Amino acid sequence: MPLRPSPQDVAVASALATQIVRAGLQRVRRVVMVGSRARGSPRADSDLDLVVLVETPRTAPPWGPADVIAERKRIQSQLSRPPIRTELWVRTTDRYAEARGVIGGVERLVDTEGVEVYSEPLTRPPVGRRTPDQVRREHVSAWIEHALWALESTTKMELPSFPRPVVPGHPQTVEDASRICAERAVNALLVFHQIEAEKRDGLTKMIALLSRSDRGCAGHVENLLAGSNRPVAAARQVVSEVIRRLAQDRKMLPYLSSSR
């Protein structure tokens, strides 16, 4: 029998959705709970993940990452503090329409595991500007950036001045940040091959999934991780190997320019 979200989590999500809609400048069209709490399998420290779909005017320029971040911060600033640590994912209805069928982004999760807590009709048909292949490469680039962020965290955590305690939800040790870095790098390759994986799968299963499409790289990554007692150095090598592998596809090069 499939798991279902708890009534408590749905109630919290619904209450937050009411506030999000109020803060949304009449642009919010859907609020959807995804992640472990939507699947009904959270840990005690799991976030409540909410995807907020906003509709922009047809004549408005398409939103980029900076616009999405600004809107998320603006909405978050107007929410009361929820009883569960909450992560907002803001997307336009246009972006959702063009990315919902591509593995690797939160847009797909809206369809595959989402629990809708607010919905109203669109006022216009979505406008798609990117092909699924372009979206896939954008997702790959984003996962590489996430991996590099985790790698940067290891450098900060090794400094004597690094504040304690760490921010909830962030890596808590150098080893933890190194593992997250390697997982995200490997997931970038899985997304490139359109192989679906989840955070709870762990590196071992993710490498096994990768071996189906790229046995050589999967074996190399496995050796890098197994043969080193220096987790940061191993994670850095994994990222370098993944970027090297991705760069063999010339169409990926523009998406990797900021990562190399």
N, C-alpha and C positions, 0 to 999 in steps of 0.2 A: 504494500500500500504506500503510495507516495506521501512524503512528509508535507506538512502544511505549516505556514507561519503561525506563530502563536497569536491568540486574540490580543494579548498585551502589545506585541510588536505592531500589529495592524492598527490598534488604537493610537499608539504613539505616532505612527506614520501618517495616519489620517489627520490627527491634530496638527502635525507639522505641515501637511499639505494645505490645510486651511490658511495657515500663516503665509506659506509660500505664495499661494494664489493672491492673497491680499498685498503682498510685497511685489508682485510680478508685473505691475504696470499694465494689467489686462492682456499680457502676452502669454501667460501660462496656459497650455492646452492639456497637458497630462502630467501627473506625478506618479511614478511607478517605483515600487520597492523591488530591489534586486539583491543578489548576494546571499550569504548564508541565512540571514534572517527571513528572506523571502522563501528560501528553500525549506525552512523549518529545521535547519541543522546548525544553529549558531553555537559558538563557544561563549563563555561568560564575558569575554572581552571583545566580542565581535562588534564591528560597526553596524549601524543601520544605514544602508546605502539607498539613496533616493535619486532617481533620474528625473530631472525636470525638463520637459520639452516646451520650448517657447516658440511662438510664431512671430516672425518679423515681417514687416511690410514687403510686398513683392519688389518695390522699387529700392529697398534698402540694400546697401552692399552686403555680400555674404560675410558672416561673422568668422573671424579668425580666432586662434587660441587666446589672444589678449582680450578679445570681446567676451569670450566664454568665461574667462577667469574673473573679469571685472563684474559680470552679471552675477556669478556665483557669490563673490564677496559682498556685493550689494544686497542680495537676498539674505545671505547669512547674517549680515549686520542687523537685520530687522526681525530675526527670529528669537524667541525666548529660548533659554538653555534647555535642551531636551533631556529627559532622564537617561537616554542612551546616547553614547557618542555617535554623531551622525555625519555622514559624508554626502555632500551634494554633487551630482554630476549634471551640469547644465548643457543641453544640446538644443540646437534649433530643430524645428520640424523638418526643414530641408535636409539637414545633416542626417537626421534619423532615417529619412526615406532613402538616402543614397548609401547609408552604411549598415542598415539593419541586417542585410544578408551576408555580411563579411565577418568572418571569425576574427576576434582580436580586440573588439571595441565594446564599450558598454551598450551601444545601440542594439547590438544583437541580443544582449541579455534581456532587454525589455520584452522581446518576443519569446525567448526560450525559457525564462524563469520568472518573468516579471509578475508582480501582484499590483494591480492598478488601484490606487487609493484616491485618485481624482482624474476626471476626464471631461472635456467639453469638445464640441465639434470644431474642426478647422474652419477658417473663414476663406481659405484659398487652397488650391492644390499645391503640394510641395514642389519645389523646383530643384532638380538634381543637376549638379554642375560637374561632378566627378564620376568617373567610371569605377566599377568595383575594383579593378586592378589598381587604380590610383589610391582608392581608399585603403586597400590592403597594404600598400607601401607606406602610406601615412601611419597606419597602425604599427607597422614594423619599426619605423623611425621612433614613434612614441615609446615603444617598449625598450628600445636602446637608450633613449633619454632617461627612462625610469631606472634602468640598470646603472647608468652613469651617476644618477642622483644617489643611489644606494652606495656606490663606490666612493663618492665624495663624502658621504656620511662616515665611512670608516676612517678617513683622514681626520675629520673633525673629532671623532671619538677617541683617537689616540693622543689628542692634545691634553696636557694636564689641566688646562683651563676649561675643558668641556664641561658644561653645567650638568649637575645631577640633582634630582632625578631627570631622566629623559622625558621627552614629550610622549604622552600616551599614544599608542598606535604606531610609533616610530621604532626603528630597530633599537634594541636595548644594549647590545654588545657588538664588538667588532665582528665576532663570528656570525652573529645574526645578520648584520648588514651585509657581510660577504656572501652569505647564503642567498639572501634576497637578491643581491646583485646578479649572481650566477643564474638564479631561477628566471629572472626577467630577461637576461641575455638569451638563454635557451628558449624562452617563450617567444622572443622576437623571431627566431628561426622557425618555430612551430607555426606562428602566424603567417610567416612568409610562405610556408607550405600549406597553409589553411588546415592545420591540424589543431583540434580544440583540446585545451588542457585547462585545469583549474588550479588555483593556488594550493588547494589541499592535496593535490597529487604529489607534490614534492619533487625534488630534483631527479631521484632515481627513476620514477615513472616518466617524467618529462623527457629524460634522455632516451629511455626505451621507446617512447613515442617518436622522437626525432630519428631514431635509427631506422624507422620504416622508410623515410625519404632521403636521409643523408647519413648512411652508416659510418662513413669515414669521419665526418665531423662529430657525430655522437661519440664514437670511440675516442677521439682526441680529447673532447671535453671531459669524458669520464676519466681518462688518464691524468689530465691536468688536476682534477679535483682529488683523485685518489692518491696521487704521488707527491702531495705537498702538505707540509705541516704549517704552512703560512697561508691562512685563508684569504688574506687581502691580496697577496701576490697571485694566488690561484684564481681568484675572482677577476682580477685585472687581465690575466691571460685568457680567461674564458671570453670576456668581452672583446678582446682583441681578435680572438679566433672567430667569433661570431661575426664581427664587422668585416673581417677579411673574407669570410665565406659569402656574406651578403653582397659584398662589393664585386663578386664575380658576375653578378647580374648588372649589366651596365645601366639598366633602367633604375636601379636602386641608388646609383651614385649621387644624384641630386638630393635624395632624401637622407643620405649619410654624411653630407658635406660638413655639418656642424658637429659630427661625432668623431671625426677622424683627426 
